[in-house]
Amino acid sequence: MVEEARAWALEVEDLTVAYGDRPVLWDIDLQVPSGVKLGIVGPNGAGKSTLVKAAMGLIPTVAGEVRLFGRPRAAAHGVIAYVPQRATLAWDFPTDVLDVVTMGTYGRLGWVRRAGPSERRQAEEAIAQVGMSGFARRPIAELSGGQQQRVLLARALVQDAPINILDEPFQGVDAPTERAIAEVLDALARAGKTIIVVHHDLQTVPEYFDSVLLLNVRVIAAGPVAEVFTEDNLRLTFGGRVGVLAARAAVEG
């Protein structure tokens, strides 16, 4: 059983989260294999961001277990790199791009060591990977929304974690930034990393992901995009208010 559990990068079992007496997630079971790009899709209020935060232990749960590579979450350190929603952060803080990205190395340095030349080089490489080399010393308050998102992604890259969780990374960014993020995620997947993304744009799901979780408080369906991302499952997820597959087919036709 232990060897079988290690096949899953992330395993969630019987997870329930409630705010007061209102369940936000109910009895969630999820198994994410290593090396996949998983999109989490659902309507507003479905619990998408709540799920990833609960999986990381950032919010309390009513019930359930989370395992990372077969180990209890509390015993698995440095396994997840997290990119939160851009709007939740204070971008008026007086610091620059290089300093923010270097912060991604702090987790493995511990409380005693300080970031040095090696960590700075890693941060510079991550900044280059997201196409921001010319902005290393730019104050973060002067960045556009797309540039801010790239900085958050670079901060995750320097952590070199086997699991990368991103909460709405494509929300409100320009087309070049969206392409840059997608290319970085592809590169991470080719390197064997597991990518989990809270995503809002149904039309890009087949392009960006190989697996999908359809969520609306409960798991509606989960698995390979080719099998799970169907009109029937989308209707169950969104209450019959979508026709994305038919719409895309009409455009492509």
Buried (B, 14 or more C-beta within 10 A) or exposed (E): EEEEEBEBBBBBBEBBBBEEEEBBBBBBEBBBEBBBBBBBBBBEEBBBBBBBBBBBEEBEBBEBEBBBBBBEBEEBEEBBBBBBBBEEBEBEEEEBBBBBBBBBBBEBEEEEEEBEEEBBEBBBBBBEBBBBEEBBEBBBEEBEBBBBBBBBBBBBBBBBBBBBBBBBBBBBBEEEBBEBBBEBBEEBBEEEBBBBBBBBBBEBBBEBBBBBBBBBBBBBBBBEBEEBBBEEBBBBBBEEEBBBBEEBEEEEE
